[in-house]
Amino acid sequence: MLEFVYEVEGKPQRYRFSGSEVTLGRSSDNNVVLNDFSVSRRHALVQREGEAWVVADQNSTNGVKVNGRFVTNAALCPGDVVTIGTFTLGVREEEIQPLPSGGGPIDTSATVIRSIADFNRDFGLDHVAPAEPSHPVTGTGRRMTPPGARGKIFEILVQVAKTLIVAREVNEILSKVMDLTFEYLQVDRAAVVLLDDHGRLIPMLARERGKKTADAGTIFSHTIVENVVRERVAVLTSDALADGRFEAGQSIRIQQIRSAMCVPLWNLDRIIGALHVDTPLRVGTFNADDLDLLTALGNFAAVAIERARLQKRIEQEERIRERLSRYHSPAVVEEIVSDAGVSGRVEAVRTRDVSVYFADIVGFTTAAENMEPEALSRFLGTVFTFAADAIFAEGGTLDKFIGDAVMAFFGAPITHKDHARRAIAAAAKLIEEVRVWNAERLRRGESAVAVRIGINTGRAVVGDIGSDRRVDYTVLGNTVNIASRLEEHVAGPNEIVVGAETARQAKEFFRFEPLGDLKLKGLTQGFAAYRVMLDDRGVPFPPES
């Protein structure tokens, strides 16, 4: 493995090539930071191409030299000298030294950086036959875990699996991870950091030996954690204060982090956070077997956390479905659940443009007087089924049944630009279904049934409204009141009466008959209303050409 050897402000530096690329430049987010105005922010890129490493100029101001000659790109070999601005970086083969295992401490100047891919191959987790054992390495590279150590690690992990598999909540899992970490490793401090939805590292839980509480944000190295998550590697440093890789880490100096390990919380190809442990007073505390054990624990923890999060999302979606199934068709419920994600709620109470729909049965009070309770229940159930099916077919929200009346609205929670058209179409379908049903009723010697419908379009308050004990997803406002007045006082049998805004928004689909300005109860001014023109079957006439 190659490495750069160079100096920054007179201090010797080393950077081992790792991953698939190494970035060099003035910006602080480069792998190799060369902070001088002679260096561009993104100056050069070193990429792995097969077995070789190739340096490429990234359109820098002062160019890249290899062995004194300007190059656009060039393969690097041990002994090459790369010049970037005022910096000279030597390329050399990394020195490989034996890495002890089996419990003994390692050289206090050593750092082990082990990729997750190497760990998977060593423990047979990638379903690929393991390669021939190679010499252990210090630094970036592969280390074959001895069979005895591997058996001990698996023995411990059986107990770890039994412990984590029974945990259900994320916080419970994190607490058990801490318990296991302190039980099996000689750590003095530990912290768990998780990535949020925006990729930011959020400290979740921390513990110090002998103390009840610890500040999760102050007892780990941000530098080490960020490198572990970004490079997808597990890191062991015997003395972080003396390690040139982490020299820029302010938290390492403040927290006096000495011997430390940090591993990603990983599940397949997904990194969800990191587990950081250290000892502030001792160097050389951990060995490579400890790193393997902590890496495996990071995998177990991530799987448990992902399982708990998935279970929580499933439970939240079930609660949403159960609540919304009273108001919406199954297709609309699925769309709402998909949009709601893991928030556990449909949407906050807000003002929306909607079309409010009221329908009731003409003469129901008189007819109900002569019906037996069972017959009355069947009668209402039939009409309500016609209404609900028509509303759901047009993507509407069934708000409630009020006696013999049905209240619904269109345009929320799923936004539809044509909610006025949908409301009228649902109303017309109800009238058409009732007319067909009447033919059956008349054959049985029963009286015909008629419905009347009022629709109004405008702004309304929409959302979960109610008390601490009971809430309903509903609409409130003057738009609702007018729709109710149109149905109750204006619409006749098997008629659909709408407000002016409803007629305006649906004029491209239906033909309307103006009813003039009406005086409605509760309104000080006249209100323009329109009747939807229907044929004998209850089908709306199209607009006049």
N, C-alpha and C positions, 0 to 999 in steps of 0.2 A: 504494500500500500504506500502511495506517495504522500508527501507532506510538504508544505511550504515552511521555510525557516526565514525569518525576517526580523527587523527591529522597528519598534514604534517608540519614539522619544527616548531612545537609548536602551530600551528594555527588550530583551530577546523574546520572540514570539514563535509559536509553532501552530500550524493548522493542518490536521490530517484530512485528506480528501475522503469524503463520505457521501452516501446517497448517490444520486445521479449527476449532481452538478454542484459547483462552488461559485458563488458570486463575489466579486471584488469591486470596491468602490468607496466613495466618500460617505454615502448614506449609511445611517446606523443599522439599517435592516439587511445589510450585506453580511455574508458569512465572514469575509475578511474585510474589516473596516480600516481604510487608509485615509485618515482624516487630515487632508491637506488640499489646498486649492489647486494644486497641480493634478489632482485626481478628479475625474468626473464622478457624478453621483452613482451612475451605473457604468463602470469603466470596462470591466472584462468579465467573461464567463468561462469557467473551466467545466467541460462536460465529458462524461464517460462515453466513449464510442467503442463498444466491444470491450477489449482488454486494455485499450489505450485511453489516456486523458488528453483532451485537446483544448487549448486556450483560444478564445475568440474575442477580438476587439468589439465592443458594443457602441461603435460610433463615438468614441471618446474624443475629447479635445486634443489631448497630447499623445494619443496612440499607445500601443503596446509593443515592447521590445522583448525578443527572446534571443539571448546570447548576443546582445548589442545590435540586432537588426529589427527594424519595424516589421510587424507581421499583422495580417488580417486574422489568420488562424494558424496554429501550429501545434503539432503533437509534442507533449512534454515527456522528457526522460530524466532519470536521476542525473544530477550534475548540471542541468540547465539553470540559467539565471534569467528571471523575468523582471523587466523594469517597467514600473507603472508610476508615472510622475516622478517624485523624488524618492520612491521606495524601490528597494532591490530585494527580490524574493528568490531564495535558492530553492531548487527542487531536489529532494532527496528521498531515497527509500526509507520508510519508517523502520526504525530499529525494533526487532521482534525479540521479546524476552519471555521466558516461561512465566506462566501465571499459576500460582499454587491454588489448590482447591482442597475441600474436605474440612474446612473449619478454621484453618490457620489464617492469621492476618496477612495482608499483602504489603508490598513495598509502599511506604508512605508517600511516595511521589507518583504512584501509579493511578491511571484512570482507565476504566473499562467502559467502552461505548459499544453496546451490542444492539443490532437492529432486530426488530420484531420478526423480520423474515428469517434471520439466522436462528432465532429462538424456535420458531415454528418448525424449521427443518431439523434442528437438533432433537426436538421432542416429538417429531413425527406428526405435527399438527397440520402440515400442508399436503398430506396424502401423497407425498413423493418419497421414494426410497432414500434414506439418508446417505450422504456422500461418505467416502472413506474418511476416517478420523484424521484431523489435521492437528498441528501443534496449537496449543492455546496461545492467545495473543494478548498483549497489553495494548489498549487503544482500540481503534475501530477495527472490527474483524470478527471472524467466527471462532467460537470456542466450543469444542465438543465436550459436553458434560460427562464425566466418568460415570459408568454404569451404577456404581454404588451410591454416588451422590444423587443420580437421577432417581433411583429407587427410594431414597430417603425423602426427596422432594415430593414424589408421587404419594408416599405414605402420608405426609403432612397435608397434601392437597385433598386427599380423601376426607380428612376431618374438616378442612376449609369448605369443601363442597357441601357437606352435611349441614354446616352452620349457616351458609349463605342461602341455601335452597329454601329454608323455612322463612326467611325474611321477606316481608311483603311491601314495606314502604321504603322509599329511597333513604330517608334519614335513618331508619333501622339498619339498612344495609351498610351505610357509611359507618355507623357506630360499631357494627360487628367487624368491619374491615379493620378499624382501629384496634379492637380487642385482639384480633388475630395477629396483627402486625407486632404489637407489644409482647404477645405470647411467644412468638417463634423467632423474633429477631431482637438483637441487643440494641434497640433504638432508644434514644432519650426524647425525641420529638418526632411527630408525624403530622402531616396535613394532607387533606384531599381537596383537589381543585377540579371543578367541572367546567366544561365549555357551555356557554349559553347559546341561544338560537342565532346570535350574531357572531359567534366564534370568539367571544371574550372569555378570559379565564376568571371564574368566580370562586373564591375560597369558600368551601362549604363546612369543613369540620377540621379541628386541630386538637391535638392532645400532647401534653408533656408529662413525662413520668414523674409521679409524685405530686401532681397538681390536678385539681378538679376541672379547671377550665384553661383554655388557651385561645389566643387571638389567631384565627385561621389566616388572617391576612398578613401576619408579621413573622411567622416562624418557618418560612420556606424561601428558597431562592427563586425569584421570578426569572432570572437569567437561565437557570438550569431547567425549570419547568417549561419555559417557552421553547428552548432547544429540543427538549424531549418530545413535546407535542408536534413541533414543526418537522423534525427530522425522523419521527417515528422510531425512536431508539430508547433503550434503557441505559442509564448512566450510573456508574459507580466512581466516585472520586474519593481517594484516601485522605486528601487534605485540600478542600476547596479553596482555602485561603492561599495556598501555595500553587494552585493549578492555574497556569497561564490562560487556559481556555475561558475561565470564569473571572478573570481579573477585573473586568468592567462591572461585575455584579455588585452593586451597592448593598443589596440585602445580605450578601454573603459576609461582608465586613461588619455590617451592623449587627447581624444575628450571630456572628462568630461561628459560622457553619464550618465544621472541619470534615470529618468523615461523613459522607452523605451518599444516598442512593435516590434515584428518581426514575419511575417507570410510567409509561402511558397506561391509562385505563382503556383497553382496546378489545373490540369484539369484531372478528373478521377483519375487514378493511377500515373499520370506523373507529376513530379516536374520540372519546368523549371527555377526557380529562387526564389527570395525572395524580400519582401517589408519591409524595416526597417524604423521606425520613432522613434523620441525621443525628450525630452526636456532637455537641458544641465543644467538648473538652478533650476529646480523644481523636487521634488520627489512626488510620489503618484498622478501623473496627470491623469492616465488612469484607467479605471475600466474594469470589465469583458465584459460589453456590448460593450465597445470600441474595445476589442479584437475580439469579434464576428463580428462586422462590418468590421474591417480590414481584418479578415480572409475571409469573403464573398467577399470583394473587391479584394483580392488576387486571388480568384477563377474566378471572372468576368474578371479580367485583363488577366489571363492566357488563358482563352477561347478566348478572343479577339486577343491576340498575336498569338496563334496557328492558328486562322482563317486567320489572316493577312499573316502569314508565308505560310500557305497552298495556299492562293490566289496568292502570289508572285511566289511560285513554279509552280503553274498551268500556270500562264502567261509566265514564263520563258520557260516552256516546250513547250507551244504553239509557242513561237518565234523560238525555236530550230526546232520544227517539220515543221513549215512553211518554214524555210530556207533549211532544209535538204531534204524535200520532192522533191526538184528539182533534187537532186543527187542520192537518194537512194530509195529502195523499202520500203513499209510501215513496213515490219518486221524488216529491218535494222534500220529504223528510231526509232522504239520502243526500240531496243537494245541500240542505241546511247543515247537516252534520259534517259534511265535507268542508264547508266554508268555516264552520265553527272551530275546526281543528281540535286543539286540546284545551280550549278556554273554558269549557264547561258551561257556556251560556250562548244563547242565540245572538243577541245583540243588546246593547244598552237601550233604554227608553230614549226615543228620538222623534223628531218631526219628519214626516215623510208625505209625499204625494201619493194618495191612494184613492181607490174607488170603493165606496161603502155600499153594501147591498142588503136590503131588507125584503123579506118575502113572508107573507102569511096566507092562511086559508080563508077564503071568503065565507062568511056565515058559519064559522066553526062553532061558536058558542051555542047557537041554536041547535046545530046538528048533534053536538056532544051530549045534550040533555037526554036524547033518546038512545044513546049507545051504552052497552054494557062495558065495564072497564076493560075486559080482554079485547073486545072489538075496537074500543077507542085506542088502545095501545097499538094494535095492528094497523089501524088507520093512520095514526100519526107516524108510526115507524115506516110505512110505505112512502108517505109524502116526504119525510125527512131523508129517506134513502135517495129518492129522486133528486132532492136538492143537494145533498152532500156529494153524490156522484157527479152532478153537473158542475159544482164548484171545484171539486178536485180535478176534474177533466180539464179545466181552464187554469189550473195552477193557483187557485185562490185559497184563502185561509178561512176555515169554518170557525167563526168566533164562538157562537153559542146558539142554543135553542131557547126561546123565550115563549113558554106556552105553546101556541101553534105557529109561532113565527120563527124564522131562521135569520140570523145575522152573519154576514161574511164580509171580507174585504179582499181587495186585489192590489198588488204592488208592494207587499211586505209579507214576510221578511225577504223573500226573493223579489228583487226589483225587476219589474216588467214595464217597458215603456208603453205598451199597449194595454195597460190594466183596465182602462175604460172599455175597450172592445171586449176583453175577457169577461168583465162583469156582465155586460149585455148578452154575450153569447151564452153564459151560464144561465141567465134568467130565461132566455128564449128556450134553452134545452129543457128547463124545468116545466115550462108551459107545454111544450111539445110532449113530454113524458106524461104529464097529467091528462092531456087530451087522449092519448092512446089508452091510458088506464080507464078513462071514463067510458070508452067503448065496452070494456069488459064489465064495468059496474052496471051499465045500462042493460046489458044482456042478463045480468043477475037480478034485475029489478031494483037496483040501488040508484040513488040520486047522483047526478054528475057533481064533480068537484071543480072549483075554480081557485086560482091563486092570483094575488096581485103583488107587484114588485116595484120598489122604489130604489133608485141608484143615484148617488151623488159623488162627485169627484172634487178633491181639494186637499188641503193640508190637514193632517191630523197627528196627534201624539200616538206613537206606536211602541209597544214593548210589553215587558212583564210588569203588570200593574196590580197592586193589591196590598195586603197586610203582611206582617211577618209570618202569619200562619197559613195564608193562602194567596197565591198570585195567579193571574191569568194573562195569557198573551192576547192583548186586545187593542182597540183603538178608542180614542176619546177626542172630543172637539165638536165644533159647530157643523163640520162636514157630516158627522155621524147623525147629529140631531135632524138636519135637513133631509137626509136619506130616509130616516124614520117617518118624518112628516109626509114626504112624497108617497110613501107606501100606504100610510094610514088614512090620509085625507084626500089624495088626488087620484091614485091609480084605481082603475075599475077592475072587474073580473077579467082575469087572463090578460092584463095589460102591464106594460113596463113603462114607467114614467121616470125620466132622468132630469138632472139639472143641466144648466147651460154649459158648464165646463165638460161634463160627460159627453154631451152631444157634440161639442166642438172637437174633442179628441177622437171621437168615433165616427165622424161624418164621412170618412172615406170608406166605411164598411156598412153603414146602415142608413135607412131613410127615416127622418123624424118629422113629426107633426107638431108645430108650435102650439102651446097652450096659453101663451101670454104670460104676463106678470101676475103671479098668484100671491095672495095674502096667506102666509103660513103661520101657525101658532108659534109664538115666541119671537117672530121677526117683525121689526118695525117697518121694513121696506118690502116692496114686492119682489118676488123671486121668479125668474124666468124658468119655465119648465117645458119639457118636450115629451111627446109620446112616441115610443118606437113603433113603427108601422109593421104589422105582422100579417101574414096571409092566414087562410082558414086553418092551416095546420099548426100555426104558431111560429112559423119560420119568418124571420125578419126580411123585409124587402131590401134589396141592395140600393145604394144611393142612385139618384137620378143622374143619368149621363148628361 
